[in-house]
């Protein structure tokens, strides 16, 4: 296999009010475990409604009822970001070597990208997120998913990850979950290490 064929493109997708630079160190930490991987950590396309950082969609006034419509409306801009990164890094036609890694709202958009059937990527790693895609789900069953969540998350409760696991498995997707006792709305060292293990497995396939 060529170096490109044997590598992964890992796209790191931040949460609302944050930016790409905040997640970039995660990729830096994984480089020793995934020496052939390309890591890209973009800013979301919109300025945050709360004045700091960026957002994939606005959470001002968001409810369980209106969240799916906001995600759907955010898809074109999200897809443009992902398409541009794939093209710029030479992974066109190689979605089987692309991984989406999300935190919080980045996880929401990553899971939507797969669950809607738009992006049949190799894998998704989702930290502290939820699945909020309208049914029916139409994912590629070739995508593998790892979800990591803390039980003390005050922003998105960890049962959202358990719910996502149930719904994605019902749609035929292989899902692993790690629920971390006492962890808040963050990425722990243990969670990052578990994700690195997962990505090593994806890279070997």
Secondary structure, DSSP 8 states (H G I E B T S, - for coil): --TTTT--EEEEE--TTB-HHHHHHHHHHHTTT-TT-EEE----SEE-TTSSSEESS--TT--HHHHHHHHHHHHHHHHHHHHHHHHHTT-TT-GGGEEEEEETHHHHHHHHHHHTTS---SEEEEES------SS----TT-EEEEEEETT-SSS-THHHHHHHHHHHHTT-EEEEEEETT--SS--HHHHHHHHHHHHHHHH-
